[in-house]
Structures are given as C-alpha cells and as structure tokens.
Amino acid sequence: MTMNRHAHLITEQNKLSNAGIKKVCFLVLGVLFVACLWAGASVARQTQEHHNAYRDLQKLKSEMIRLKIEEQRLLIEQQTFSSTPQVAQRATTELGMFFPTNDDRQVIVPASGVIGIKKVANDEKN
C-alpha cells in the first residue's frame, strides 16, 4: 500500500515535468523561428547589397571605357599639336628650308594681260 500512496506523487511529478518540458520546447521552437526569420532577412539584405554593388561596378566599367576613349582622343590630339613644331624644325635643319623675309617675298599680279612681278613692301605683310 505504501507504493500506491506514493504512486500519485510520482504521476504528479511526471505531469509537472512534462509541462516544464513542453514550455522549454515551445521556447526553443520560438527562438529557432526568430533565428530563421533573422537569417532570411540577412540573406535578402546581402543579396540586395550584392545587386547594388554589381550595378555600381557596371557603371564604373562603362565610365572607365568612356575615359579610355577620351584619353586616346586626347593623346592623338596632343601628338597632332606636338608634330607641327617637329616638322618645322626638321624642315629647317635637314632640308635647309627657311621662313622668307620681306625682301625674299614676291607677289605675282596680272598687269593688262602681261604677268608682272611686284616686290612686297615692308608694310605689306602676308
């Protein structure tokens, strides 16, 4: 009979123990649910950041291509402007050419059907 008297205490302890286990399980499930939501939101945020970074990268690549084209254009323009003095220098040094003075200039004008040659005066400069 002593066993029967303590048997209801054991069943009550089991009931209290089962209720405590259920509360702990619900708490653990709630924490896991919140963790899953947080992880999903983090993945979505990181994906959005990745897309934004990729879009910015594409913009920067197109800007780089545009700047390279502009650089090439400016290099060609620089070479064009820098080659003019080189041509003049080579013409004078290698070919013996020179810029004419006013005494060396002559203007050819038609004079009543006959072609005449006229010396350019110092005040007339072409």
Backbone as XML, in Angstrom:
<?xml version="1.0"?>
<chain id="A" units="angstrom">
  <residue number="1" name="MET">
    <atom name="N" x="0.777" y="-1.182" z="0.000"/>
    <atom name="CA" x="0.000" y="0.000" z="0.000"/>
    <atom name="C" x="0.834" y="1.268" z="0.000"/>
  </residue>
  <residue number="2" name="THR">
    <atom name="N" x="1.975" y="1.194" z="0.545"/>
    <atom name="CA" x="2.846" y="2.346" z="0.546"/>
    <atom name="C" x="3.235" y="2.723" z="-0.879"/>
  </residue>
  <residue number="3" name="MET">
    <atom name="N" x="3.286" y="1.773" z="-1.666"/>
    <atom name="CA" x="3.623" y="2.026" z="-3.057"/>
    <atom name="C" x="2.504" y="2.773" z="-3.751"/>
  </residue>
  <residue number="4" name="ASN">
    <atom name="N" x="1.288" y="2.458" z="-3.489"/>
    <atom name="CA" x="0.151" y="3.125" z="-4.087"/>
    <atom name="C" x="0.028" y="4.560" z="-3.581"/>
  </residue>
  <residue number="5" name="ARG">
    <atom name="N" x="0.404" y="4.747" z="-2.303"/>
    <atom name="CA" x="0.306" y="6.075" z="-1.737"/>
    <atom name="C" x="1.295" y="7.018" z="-2.404"/>
  </residue>
  <residue number="6" name="HIS">
    <atom name="N" x="2.439" y="6.569" z="-2.759"/>
    <atom name="CA" x="3.457" y="7.411" z="-3.399"/>
    <atom name="C" x="3.312" y="7.429" z="-4.929"/>
  </residue>
  <residue number="7" name="ALA">
    <atom name="N" x="2.515" y="6.579" z="-5.454"/>
    <atom name="CA" x="2.353" y="6.485" z="-6.902"/>
    <atom name="C" x="1.706" y="7.743" z="-7.444"/>
  </residue>
  <residue number="8" name="HIS">
    <atom name="N" x="0.742" y="8.304" z="-6.767"/>
    <atom name="CA" x="0.105" y="9.524" z="-7.278"/>
    <atom name="C" x="1.074" y="10.715" z="-7.221"/>
  </residue>
  <residue number="9" name="LEU">
    <atom name="N" x="2.059" y="10.706" z="-6.273"/>
    <atom name="CA" x="3.063" y="11.763" z="-6.234"/>
    <atom name="C" x="3.981" y="11.689" z="-7.458"/>
  </residue>
  <residue number="10" name="ILE">
    <atom name="N" x="4.309" y="10.484" z="-7.834"/>
    <atom name="CA" x="5.175" y="10.281" z="-8.997"/>
    <atom name="C" x="4.461" y="10.741" z="-10.266"/>
  </residue>
  <residue number="11" name="THR">
    <atom name="N" x="3.180" y="10.433" z="-10.401"/>
    <atom name="CA" x="2.435" y="10.849" z="-11.583"/>
    <atom name="C" x="2.289" y="12.360" z="-11.626"/>
  </residue>
  <residue number="12" name="GLU">
    <atom name="N" x="2.129" y="13.015" z="-10.449"/>
    <atom name="CA" x="2.047" y="14.474" z="-10.427"/>
    <atom name="C" x="3.387" y="15.093" z="-10.805"/>
  </residue>
  <residue number="13" name="GLN">
    <atom name="N" x="4.464" y="14.484" z="-10.353"/>
    <atom name="CA" x="5.788" y="14.979" z="-10.714"/>
    <atom name="C" x="6.014" y="14.806" z="-12.219"/>
  </residue>
  <residue number="14" name="ASN">
    <atom name="N" x="5.541" y="13.701" z="-12.776"/>
    <atom name="CA" x="5.650" y="13.472" z="-14.217"/>
    <atom name="C" x="4.858" y="14.516" z="-14.993"/>
  </residue>
  <residue number="15" name="LYS">
    <atom name="N" x="3.651" y="14.852" z="-14.479"/>
    <atom name="CA" x="2.830" y="15.850" z="-15.145"/>
    <atom name="C" x="3.523" y="17.214" z="-15.108"/>
  </residue>
  <residue number="16" name="LEU">
    <atom name="N" x="4.074" y="17.586" z="-13.930"/>
    <atom name="CA" x="4.790" y="18.861" z="-13.821"/>
    <atom name="C" x="6.041" y="18.854" z="-14.696"/>
  </residue>
  <residue number="17" name="SER">
    <atom name="N" x="6.702" y="17.750" z="-14.726"/>
    <atom name="CA" x="7.910" y="17.610" z="-15.533"/>
    <atom name="C" x="7.563" y="17.706" z="-17.018"/>
  </residue>
  <residue number="18" name="ASN">
    <atom name="N" x="6.493" y="17.060" z="-17.435"/>
    <atom name="CA" x="6.055" y="17.114" z="-18.836"/>
    <atom name="C" x="5.640" y="18.537" z="-19.215"/>
  </residue>
  <residue number="19" name="ALA">
    <atom name="N" x="4.975" y="19.257" z="-18.318"/>
    <atom name="CA" x="4.567" y="20.640" z="-18.597"/>
    <atom name="C" x="5.794" y="21.528" z="-18.726"/>
  </residue>
  <residue number="20" name="GLY">
    <atom name="N" x="6.807" y="21.321" z="-17.897"/>
    <atom name="CA" x="8.049" y="22.091" z="-17.979"/>
    <atom name="C" x="8.794" y="21.814" z="-19.269"/>
  </residue>
  <residue number="21" name="ILE">
    <atom name="N" x="8.790" y="20.560" z="-19.678"/>
    <atom name="CA" x="9.466" y="20.176" z="-20.924"/>
    <atom name="C" x="8.753" y="20.817" z="-22.111"/>
  </residue>
  <residue number="22" name="LYS">
    <atom name="N" x="7.415" y="20.841" z="-22.062"/>
    <atom name="CA" x="6.652" y="21.455" z="-23.152"/>
    <atom name="C" x="6.960" y="22.947" z="-23.255"/>
  </residue>
  <residue number="23" name="LYS">
    <atom name="N" x="7.044" y="23.630" z="-22.078"/>
    <atom name="CA" x="7.358" y="25.052" z="-22.091"/>
    <atom name="C" x="8.747" y="25.300" z="-22.682"/>
  </residue>
  <residue number="24" name="VAL">
    <atom name="N" x="9.702" y="24.480" z="-22.298"/>
    <atom name="CA" x="11.068" y="24.621" z="-22.816"/>
    <atom name="C" x="11.095" y="24.365" z="-24.317"/>
  </residue>
  <residue number="25" name="CYS">
    <atom name="N" x="10.357" y="23.361" z="-24.762"/>
    <atom name="CA" x="10.299" y="23.046" z="-26.203"/>
    <atom name="C" x="9.692" y="24.207" z="-26.983"/>
  </residue>
  <residue number="26" name="PHE">
    <atom name="N" x="8.591" y="24.790" z="-26.470"/>
    <atom name="CA" x="7.987" y="25.936" z="-27.149"/>
    <atom name="C" x="8.939" y="27.126" z="-27.178"/>
  </residue>
  <residue number="27" name="LEU">
    <atom name="N" x="9.667" y="27.323" z="-26.102"/>
    <atom name="CA" x="10.643" y="28.410" z="-26.043"/>
    <atom name="C" x="11.753" y="28.188" z="-27.065"/>
  </residue>
  <residue number="28" name="VAL">
    <atom name="N" x="12.259" y="26.977" z="-27.132"/>
    <atom name="CA" x="13.318" y="26.653" z="-28.104"/>
    <atom name="C" x="12.790" y="26.817" z="-29.523"/>
  </residue>
  <residue number="29" name="LEU">
    <atom name="N" x="11.577" y="26.355" z="-29.803"/>
    <atom name="CA" x="10.990" y="26.499" z="-31.131"/>
    <atom name="C" x="10.805" y="27.977" z="-31.487"/>
  </residue>
  <residue number="30" name="GLY">
    <atom name="N" x="10.377" y="28.786" z="-30.522"/>
    <atom name="CA" x="10.219" y="30.218" z="-30.763"/>
    <atom name="C" x="11.550" y="30.876" z="-31.091"/>
  </residue>
  <residue number="31" name="VAL">
    <atom name="N" x="12.589" y="30.522" z="-30.336"/>
    <atom name="CA" x="13.921" y="31.076" z="-30.603"/>
    <atom name="C" x="14.405" y="30.643" z="-31.982"/>
  </residue>
  <residue number="32" name="LEU">
    <atom name="N" x="14.204" y="29.395" z="-32.342"/>
    <atom name="CA" x="14.609" y="28.903" z="-33.669"/>
    <atom name="C" x="13.829" y="29.602" z="-34.782"/>
  </residue>
  <residue number="33" name="PHE">
    <atom name="N" x="12.543" y="29.842" z="-34.568"/>
    <atom name="CA" x="11.723" y="30.534" z="-35.563"/>
    <atom name="C" x="12.239" y="31.956" z="-35.783"/>
  </residue>
  <residue number="34" name="VAL">
    <atom name="N" x="12.519" y="32.660" z="-34.690"/>
    <atom name="CA" x="13.046" y="34.024" z="-34.795"/>
    <atom name="C" x="14.416" y="34.004" z="-35.481"/>
  </residue>
  <residue number="35" name="ALA">
    <atom name="N" x="15.245" y="33.012" z="-35.168"/>
    <atom name="CA" x="16.562" y="32.895" z="-35.803"/>
    <atom name="C" x="16.422" y="32.652" z="-37.309"/>
  </residue>
  <residue number="36" name="CYS">
    <atom name="N" x="15.444" y="31.831" z="-37.703"/>
    <atom name="CA" x="15.216" y="31.579" z="-39.138"/>
    <atom name="C" x="14.760" y="32.852" z="-39.841"/>
  </residue>
  <residue number="37" name="LEU">
    <atom name="N" x="13.878" y="33.614" z="-39.220"/>
    <atom name="CA" x="13.432" y="34.875" z="-39.811"/>
    <atom name="C" x="14.599" y="35.852" z="-39.949"/>
  </residue>
  <residue number="38" name="TRP">
    <atom name="N" x="15.424" y="35.940" z="-38.915"/>
    <atom name="CA" x="16.584" y="36.838" z="-38.947"/>
    <atom name="C" x="17.556" y="36.417" z="-40.059"/>
  </residue>
  <residue number="39" name="ALA">
    <atom name="N" x="17.801" y="35.089" z="-40.189"/>
    <atom name="CA" x="18.707" y="34.597" z="-41.224"/>
    <atom name="C" x="18.150" y="34.899" z="-42.613"/>
  </residue>
  <residue number="40" name="GLY">
    <atom name="N" x="16.849" y="34.727" z="-42.806"/>
    <atom name="CA" x="16.230" y="35.032" z="-44.100"/>
    <atom name="C" x="16.334" y="36.504" z="-44.443"/>
  </residue>
  <residue number="41" name="ALA">
    <atom name="N" x="16.090" y="37.349" z="-43.459"/>
    <atom name="CA" x="16.207" y="38.791" z="-43.696"/>
    <atom name="C" x="17.652" y="39.178" z="-44.000"/>
  </residue>
  <residue number="42" name="SER">
    <atom name="N" x="18.600" y="38.546" z="-43.341"/>
    <atom name="CA" x="20.020" y="38.831" z="-43.602"/>
    <atom name="C" x="20.416" y="38.419" z="-45.012"/>
  </residue>
  <residue number="43" name="VAL">
    <atom name="N" x="19.927" y="37.268" z="-45.448"/>
    <atom name="CA" x="20.231" y="36.810" z="-46.811"/>
    <atom name="C" x="19.635" y="37.771" z="-47.834"/>
  </residue>
  <residue number="44" name="ALA">
    <atom name="N" x="18.413" y="38.224" z="-47.603"/>
    <atom name="CA" x="17.774" y="39.160" z="-48.531"/>
    <atom name="C" x="18.550" y="40.478" z="-48.577"/>
  </residue>
  <residue number="45" name="ARG">
    <atom name="N" x="19.003" y="40.976" z="-47.429"/>
    <atom name="CA" x="19.767" y="42.227" z="-47.379"/>
    <atom name="C" x="21.098" y="42.074" z="-48.108"/>
  </residue>
  <residue number="46" name="GLN">
    <atom name="N" x="21.780" y="40.962" z="-47.871"/>
    <atom name="CA" x="23.063" y="40.731" z="-48.535"/>
    <atom name="C" x="22.896" y="40.592" z="-50.045"/>
  </residue>
  <residue number="47" name="THR">
    <atom name="N" x="21.824" y="39.953" z="-50.477"/>
    <atom name="CA" x="21.560" y="39.819" z="-51.911"/>
    <atom name="C" x="21.321" y="41.187" z="-52.532"/>
  </residue>
  <residue number="48" name="GLN">
    <atom name="N" x="20.564" y="42.032" z="-51.846"/>
    <atom name="CA" x="20.315" y="43.381" z="-52.354"/>
    <atom name="C" x="21.617" y="44.182" z="-52.425"/>
  </residue>
  <residue number="49" name="GLU">
    <atom name="N" x="22.464" y="44.061" z="-51.408"/>
    <atom name="CA" x="23.757" y="44.750" z="-51.420"/>
    <atom name="C" x="24.621" y="44.257" z="-52.575"/>
  </residue>
  <residue number="50" name="HIS">
    <atom name="N" x="24.576" y="42.952" z="-52.835"/>
    <atom name="CA" x="25.334" y="42.377" z="-53.952"/>
    <atom name="C" x="24.848" y="42.960" z="-55.284"/>
  </residue>
  <residue number="51" name="HIS">
    <atom name="N" x="23.540" y="43.049" z="-55.460"/>
    <atom name="CA" x="22.985" y="43.600" z="-56.695"/>
    <atom name="C" x="23.374" y="45.076" z="-56.861"/>
  </residue>
  <residue number="52" name="ASN">
    <atom name="N" x="23.315" y="45.836" z="-55.763"/>
    <atom name="CA" x="23.710" y="47.244" z="-55.828"/>
    <atom name="C" x="25.191" y="47.395" z="-56.165"/>
  </residue>
  <residue number="53" name="ALA">
    <atom name="N" x="26.031" y="46.559" z="-55.557"/>
    <atom name="CA" x="27.467" y="46.623" z="-55.837"/>
    <atom name="C" x="27.748" y="46.243" z="-57.290"/>
  </residue>
  <residue number="54" name="TYR">
    <atom name="N" x="27.036" y="45.250" z="-57.826"/>
    <atom name="CA" x="27.237" y="44.827" z="-59.211"/>
    <atom name="C" x="26.803" y="45.937" z="-60.173"/>
  </residue>
  <residue number="55" name="ARG">
    <atom name="N" x="25.678" y="46.590" z="-59.864"/>
    <atom name="CA" x="25.217" y="47.695" z="-60.696"/>
    <atom name="C" x="26.238" y="48.835" z="-60.692"/>
  </residue>
  <residue number="56" name="ASP">
    <atom name="N" x="26.768" y="49.151" z="-59.520"/>
    <atom name="CA" x="27.789" y="50.194" z="-59.426"/>
    <atom name="C" x="29.045" y="49.801" z="-60.191"/>
  </residue>
  <residue number="57" name="LEU">
    <atom name="N" x="29.412" y="48.527" z="-60.125"/>
    <atom name="CA" x="30.579" y="48.043" z="-60.863"/>
    <atom name="C" x="30.385" y="48.217" z="-62.366"/>
  </residue>
  <residue number="58" name="GLN">
    <atom name="N" x="29.196" y="47.901" z="-62.865"/>
    <atom name="CA" x="28.922" y="48.049" z="-64.292"/>
    <atom name="C" x="28.977" y="49.520" z="-64.705"/>
  </residue>
  <residue number="59" name="LYS">
    <atom name="N" x="28.465" y="50.405" z="-63.854"/>
    <atom name="CA" x="28.547" y="51.841" z="-64.156"/>
    <atom name="C" x="29.998" y="52.293" z="-64.210"/>
  </residue>
  <residue number="60" name="LEU">
    <atom name="N" x="30.806" y="51.814" z="-63.258"/>
    <atom name="CA" x="32.217" y="52.202" z="-63.234"/>
    <atom name="C" x="32.976" y="51.646" z="-64.435"/>
  </residue>
  <residue number="61" name="LYS">
    <atom name="N" x="32.619" y="50.442" z="-64.875"/>
    <atom name="CA" x="33.266" y="49.871" z="-66.061"/>
    <atom name="C" x="32.947" y="50.701" z="-67.302"/>
  </residue>
  <residue number="62" name="SER">
    <atom name="N" x="31.684" y="51.100" z="-67.446"/>
    <atom name="CA" x="31.328" y="51.910" z="-68.616"/>
    <atom name="C" x="31.993" y="53.276" z="-68.537"/>
  </residue>
  <residue number="63" name="GLU">
    <atom name="N" x="32.117" y="53.836" z="-67.343"/>
    <atom name="CA" x="32.815" y="55.114" z="-67.163"/>
    <atom name="C" x="34.299" y="54.968" z="-67.511"/>
  </residue>
  <residue number="64" name="MET">
    <atom name="N" x="34.900" y="53.825" z="-67.123"/>
    <atom name="CA" x="36.301" y="53.578" z="-67.437"/>
    <atom name="C" x="36.507" y="53.482" z="-68.957"/>
  </residue>
  <residue number="65" name="ILE">
    <atom name="N" x="35.602" y="52.815" z="-69.640"/>
    <atom name="CA" x="35.709" y="52.700" z="-71.100"/>
    <atom name="C" x="35.587" y="54.080" z="-71.733"/>
  </residue>
  <residue number="66" name="ARG">
    <atom name="N" x="34.633" y="54.881" z="-71.250"/>
    <atom name="CA" x="34.464" y="56.230" z="-71.780"/>
    <atom name="C" x="35.715" y="57.070" z="-71.543"/>
  </residue>
  <residue number="67" name="LEU">
    <atom name="N" x="36.308" y="56.946" z="-70.370"/>
    <atom name="CA" x="37.520" y="57.712" z="-70.064"/>
    <atom name="C" x="38.721" y="57.237" z="-70.887"/>
  </residue>
  <residue number="68" name="LYS">
    <atom name="N" x="38.804" y="55.942" z="-71.157"/>
    <atom name="CA" x="39.897" y="55.440" z="-72.009"/>
    <atom name="C" x="39.771" y="55.984" z="-73.428"/>
  </residue>
  <residue number="69" name="ILE">
    <atom name="N" x="38.538" y="56.044" z="-73.937"/>
    <atom name="CA" x="38.315" y="56.593" z="-75.273"/>
    <atom name="C" x="38.716" y="58.072" z="-75.296"/>
  </residue>
  <residue number="70" name="GLU">
    <atom name="N" x="38.319" y="58.799" z="-74.257"/>
    <atom name="CA" x="38.677" y="60.214" z="-74.159"/>
    <atom name="C" x="40.200" y="60.386" z="-74.072"/>
  </residue>
  <residue number="71" name="GLU">
    <atom name="N" x="40.857" y="59.505" z="-73.318"/>
    <atom name="CA" x="42.318" y="59.573" z="-73.204"/>
    <atom name="C" x="42.982" y="59.349" z="-74.566"/>
  </residue>
  <residue number="72" name="GLN">
    <atom name="N" x="42.494" y="58.364" z="-75.315"/>
    <atom name="CA" x="43.058" y="58.097" z="-76.639"/>
    <atom name="C" x="42.859" y="59.295" z="-77.565"/>
  </residue>
  <residue number="73" name="ARG">
    <atom name="N" x="41.687" y="59.905" z="-77.506"/>
    <atom name="CA" x="41.416" y="61.077" z="-78.329"/>
    <atom name="C" x="42.364" y="62.216" z="-77.971"/>
  </residue>
  <residue number="74" name="LEU">
    <atom name="N" x="42.578" y="62.423" z="-76.681"/>
    <atom name="CA" x="43.475" y="63.493" z="-76.243"/>
    <atom name="C" x="44.929" y="63.196" z="-76.613"/>
  </residue>
  <residue number="75" name="LEU">
    <atom name="N" x="45.324" y="61.920" z="-76.560"/>
    <atom name="CA" x="46.693" y="61.567" z="-76.967"/>
    <atom name="C" x="46.914" y="61.842" z="-78.451"/>
  </residue>
  <residue number="76" name="ILE">
    <atom name="N" x="45.913" y="61.508" z="-79.267"/>
    <atom name="CA" x="46.018" y="61.787" z="-80.705"/>
    <atom name="C" x="46.082" y="63.287" z="-80.939"/>
  </residue>
  <residue number="77" name="GLU">
    <atom name="N" x="45.262" y="64.038" z="-80.212"/>
    <atom name="CA" x="45.279" y="65.495" z="-80.348"/>
    <atom name="C" x="46.625" y="66.067" z="-79.908"/>
  </residue>
  <residue number="78" name="GLN">
    <atom name="N" x="47.175" y="65.541" z="-78.833"/>
    <atom name="CA" x="48.478" y="66.006" z="-78.358"/>
    <atom name="C" x="49.570" y="65.698" z="-79.391"/>
  </residue>
  <residue number="79" name="GLN">
    <atom name="N" x="49.535" y="64.510" z="-79.963"/>
    <atom name="CA" x="50.523" y="64.152" z="-80.972"/>
    <atom name="C" x="50.401" y="65.050" z="-82.199"/>
  </residue>
  <residue number="80" name="THR">
    <atom name="N" x="49.170" y="65.396" z="-82.547"/>
    <atom name="CA" x="48.962" y="66.270" z="-83.697"/>
    <atom name="C" x="49.570" y="67.643" z="-83.446"/>
  </residue>
  <residue number="81" name="PHE">
    <atom name="N" x="49.332" y="68.180" z="-82.264"/>
    <atom name="CA" x="49.870" y="69.505" z="-81.963"/>
    <atom name="C" x="51.376" y="69.483" z="-81.756"/>
  </residue>
  <residue number="82" name="SER">
    <atom name="N" x="51.907" y="68.405" z="-81.229"/>
    <atom name="CA" x="53.345" y="68.355" z="-80.984"/>
    <atom name="C" x="54.124" y="68.045" z="-82.258"/>
  </residue>
  <residue number="83" name="SER">
    <atom name="N" x="53.479" y="67.507" z="-83.279"/>
    <atom name="CA" x="54.209" y="67.163" z="-84.502"/>
    <atom name="C" x="54.461" y="68.392" z="-85.376"/>
  </residue>
  <residue number="84" name="THR">
    <atom name="N" x="53.638" y="69.441" z="-85.267"/>
    <atom name="CA" x="53.830" y="70.640" z="-86.092"/>
    <atom name="C" x="55.189" y="71.292" z="-85.838"/>
  </residue>
  <residue number="85" name="PRO">
    <atom name="N" x="55.615" y="71.532" z="-84.604"/>
    <atom name="CA" x="56.950" y="72.097" z="-84.396"/>
    <atom name="C" x="58.064" y="71.158" z="-84.865"/>
  </residue>
  <residue number="86" name="GLN">
    <atom name="N" x="57.837" y="69.860" z="-84.759"/>
    <atom name="CA" x="58.857" y="68.918" z="-85.231"/>
    <atom name="C" x="59.037" y="69.031" z="-86.743"/>
  </residue>
  <residue number="87" name="VAL">
    <atom name="N" x="57.941" y="69.176" z="-87.458"/>
    <atom name="CA" x="58.021" y="69.305" z="-88.914"/>
    <atom name="C" x="58.786" y="70.570" z="-89.274"/>
  </residue>
  <residue number="88" name="ALA">
    <atom name="N" x="58.468" y="71.663" z="-88.587"/>
    <atom name="CA" x="59.162" y="72.924" z="-88.875"/>
    <atom name="C" x="60.642" y="72.810" z="-88.555"/>
  </residue>
  <residue number="89" name="GLN">
    <atom name="N" x="60.982" y="72.166" z="-87.442"/>
    <atom name="CA" x="62.383" y="72.029" z="-87.067"/>
    <atom name="C" x="63.130" y="71.152" z="-88.070"/>
  </residue>
  <residue number="90" name="ARG">
    <atom name="N" x="62.550" y="70.050" z="-88.478"/>
    <atom name="CA" x="63.213" y="69.172" z="-89.448"/>
    <atom name="C" x="63.359" y="69.858" z="-90.802"/>
  </residue>
  <residue number="91" name="ALA">
    <atom name="N" x="62.352" y="70.656" z="-91.163"/>
    <atom name="CA" x="62.430" y="71.345" z="-92.453"/>
    <atom name="C" x="63.601" y="72.311" z="-92.470"/>
  </residue>
  <residue number="92" name="THR">
    <atom name="N" x="63.832" y="72.992" z="-91.373"/>
    <atom name="CA" x="64.944" y="73.957" z="-91.344"/>
    <atom name="C" x="66.288" y="73.268" z="-91.190"/>
  </residue>
  <residue number="93" name="THR">
    <atom name="N" x="66.371" y="72.222" z="-90.369"/>
    <atom name="CA" x="67.679" y="71.596" z="-90.120"/>
    <atom name="C" x="68.063" y="70.601" z="-91.206"/>
  </residue>
  <residue number="94" name="GLU">
    <atom name="N" x="67.177" y="69.734" z="-91.603"/>
    <atom name="CA" x="67.525" y="68.665" z="-92.530"/>
    <atom name="C" x="67.379" y="69.065" z="-94.000"/>
  </residue>
  <residue number="95" name="LEU">
    <atom name="N" x="66.368" y="69.879" z="-94.294"/>
    <atom name="CA" x="66.116" y="70.220" z="-95.691"/>
    <atom name="C" x="66.642" y="71.597" z="-96.077"/>
  </residue>
  <residue number="96" name="GLY">
    <atom name="N" x="67.100" y="72.359" z="-95.099"/>
    <atom name="CA" x="67.643" y="73.682" z="-95.398"/>
    <atom name="C" x="66.579" y="74.705" z="-95.746"/>
  </residue>
  <residue number="97" name="MET">
    <atom name="N" x="65.352" y="74.465" z="-95.383"/>
    <atom name="CA" x="64.288" y="75.424" z="-95.662"/>
    <atom name="C" x="64.350" y="76.553" z="-94.637"/>
  </residue>
  <residue number="98" name="PHE">
    <atom name="N" x="63.740" y="77.689" z="-94.954"/>
    <atom name="CA" x="63.733" y="78.827" z="-94.040"/>
    <atom name="C" x="62.464" y="79.630" z="-94.252"/>
  </residue>
  <residue number="99" name="PHE">
    <atom name="N" x="62.143" y="80.455" z="-93.265"/>
    <atom name="CA" x="60.999" y="81.349" z="-93.389"/>
    <atom name="C" x="61.461" y="82.578" z="-94.156"/>
  </residue>
  <residue number="100" name="PRO">
    <atom name="N" x="60.762" y="82.965" z="-95.208"/>
    <atom name="CA" x="61.217" y="84.092" z="-96.022"/>
    <atom name="C" x="61.079" y="85.417" z="-95.278"/>
  </residue>
  <residue number="101" name="THR">
    <atom name="N" x="62.008" y="86.285" z="-95.566"/>
    <atom name="CA" x="61.919" y="87.650" z="-95.035"/>
    <atom name="C" x="61.129" y="88.487" z="-96.029"/>
  </residue>
  <residue number="102" name="ASN">
    <atom name="N" x="60.867" y="89.739" z="-95.685"/>
    <atom name="CA" x="60.104" y="90.609" z="-96.587"/>
    <atom name="C" x="60.852" y="90.852" z="-97.895"/>
  </residue>
  <residue number="103" name="ASP">
    <atom name="N" x="62.182" y="90.853" z="-97.851"/>
    <atom name="CA" x="62.963" y="91.050" z="-99.074"/>
    <atom name="C" x="62.861" y="89.854" z="-100.008"/>
  </residue>
  <residue number="104" name="ASP">
    <atom name="N" x="62.578" y="88.675" z="-99.444"/>
    <atom name="CA" x="62.509" y="87.455" z="-100.249"/>
    <atom name="C" x="61.109" y="87.193" z="-100.793"/>
  </residue>
  <residue number="105" name="ARG">
    <atom name="N" x="60.115" y="87.948" z="-100.384"/>
    <atom name="CA" x="58.733" y="87.705" z="-100.812"/>
    <atom name="C" x="58.438" y="88.476" z="-102.091"/>
  </residue>
  <residue number="106" name="GLN">
    <atom name="N" x="57.689" y="87.836" z="-102.976"/>
    <atom name="CA" x="57.238" y="88.456" z="-104.221"/>
    <atom name="C" x="55.785" y="88.080" z="-104.451"/>
  </residue>
  <residue number="107" name="VAL">
    <atom name="N" x="55.008" y="89.023" z="-104.927"/>
    <atom name="CA" x="53.613" y="88.769" z="-105.245"/>
    <atom name="C" x="53.457" y="88.895" z="-106.748"/>
  </residue>
  <residue number="108" name="ILE">
    <atom name="N" x="52.840" y="87.939" z="-107.363"/>
    <atom name="CA" x="52.629" y="87.943" z="-108.804"/>
    <atom name="C" x="51.224" y="88.446" z="-109.062"/>
  </residue>
  <residue number="109" name="VAL">
    <atom name="N" x="51.097" y="89.523" z="-109.853"/>
    <atom name="CA" x="49.793" y="90.099" z="-110.180"/>
    <atom name="C" x="49.704" y="90.255" z="-111.696"/>
  </residue>
  <residue number="110" name="PRO">
    <atom name="N" x="48.498" y="90.063" z="-112.242"/>
    <atom name="CA" x="48.353" y="90.278" z="-113.685"/>
    <atom name="C" x="48.316" y="91.780" z="-113.990"/>
  </residue>
  <residue number="111" name="ALA">
    <atom name="N" x="49.034" y="92.161" z="-115.006"/>
    <atom name="CA" x="49.054" y="93.579" z="-115.411"/>
    <atom name="C" x="48.700" y="93.645" z="-116.885"/>
  </residue>
  <residue number="112" name="SER">
    <atom name="N" x="47.486" y="94.018" z="-117.178"/>
    <atom name="CA" x="46.953" y="94.186" z="-118.534"/>
    <atom name="C" x="47.365" y="93.056" z="-119.465"/>
  </residue>
  <residue number="113" name="GLY">
    <atom name="N" x="47.057" y="91.859" z="-119.040"/>
    <atom name="CA" x="47.333" y="90.704" z="-119.884"/>
    <atom name="C" x="48.754" y="90.197" z="-119.765"/>
  </residue>
  <residue number="114" name="VAL">
    <atom name="N" x="49.640" y="90.964" z="-119.194"/>
    <atom name="CA" x="51.025" y="90.534" z="-119.024"/>
    <atom name="C" x="51.226" y="90.267" z="-117.539"/>
  </residue>
  <residue number="115" name="ILE">
    <atom name="N" x="51.800" y="89.160" z="-117.215"/>
    <atom name="CA" x="52.031" y="88.813" z="-115.811"/>
    <atom name="C" x="53.262" y="89.551" z="-115.340"/>
  </residue>
  <residue number="116" name="GLY">
    <atom name="N" x="53.065" y="90.304" z="-114.272"/>
    <atom name="CA" x="54.182" y="91.057" z="-113.725"/>
    <atom name="C" x="54.519" y="90.574" z="-112.330"/>
  </residue>
  <residue number="117" name="ILE">
    <atom name="N" x="55.722" y="90.890" z="-111.902"/>
    <atom name="CA" x="56.165" y="90.505" z="-110.568"/>
    <atom name="C" x="56.389" y="91.768" z="-109.773"/>
  </residue>
  <residue number="118" name="LYS">
    <atom name="N" x="55.866" y="91.808" z="-108.586"/>
    <atom name="CA" x="55.974" y="93.000" z="-107.768"/>
    <atom name="C" x="56.606" y="92.609" z="-106.437"/>
  </residue>
  <residue number="119" name="LYS">
    <atom name="N" x="57.554" y="93.409" z="-105.974"/>
    <atom name="CA" x="58.177" y="93.171" z="-104.667"/>
    <atom name="C" x="57.216" y="93.636" z="-103.598"/>
  </residue>
  <residue number="120" name="VAL">
    <atom name="N" x="57.146" y="92.929" z="-102.476"/>
    <atom name="CA" x="56.285" y="93.287" z="-101.367"/>
    <atom name="C" x="57.039" y="94.289" z="-100.502"/>
  </residue>
  <residue number="121" name="ALA">
    <atom name="N" x="56.359" y="95.386" z="-100.199"/>
    <atom name="CA" x="56.963" y="96.394" z="-99.343"/>
    <atom name="C" x="56.966" y="95.921" z="-97.907"/>
  </residue>
  <residue number="122" name="ASN">
    <atom name="N" x="57.757" y="96.564" z="-97.096"/>
    <atom name="CA" x="57.873" y="96.174" z="-95.690"/>
    <atom name="C" x="56.573" y="96.335" z="-94.923"/>
  </residue>
  <residue number="123" name="ASP">
    <atom name="N" x="55.719" y="97.313" z="-95.305"/>
    <atom name="CA" x="54.472" y="97.493" z="-94.581"/>
    <atom name="C" x="53.403" y="96.517" z="-95.010"/>
  </residue>
  <residue number="124" name="GLU">
    <atom name="N" x="53.531" y="95.838" z="-96.148"/>
    <atom name="CA" x="52.571" y="94.822" z="-96.576"/>
    <atom name="C" x="53.076" y="93.476" z="-96.102"/>
  </residue>
  <residue number="125" name="LYS">
    <atom name="N" x="52.346" y="92.853" z="-95.218"/>
    <atom name="CA" x="52.769" y="91.550" z="-94.700"/>
    <atom name="C" x="51.679" y="90.541" z="-94.958"/>
  </residue>
  <residue number="126" name="ASN">
    <atom name="N" x="52.041" y="89.386" z="-95.522"/>
    <atom name="CA" x="51.111" y="88.287" z="-95.748"/>
    <atom name="C" x="51.532" y="87.088" z="-94.986"/>
  </residue>
</chain>
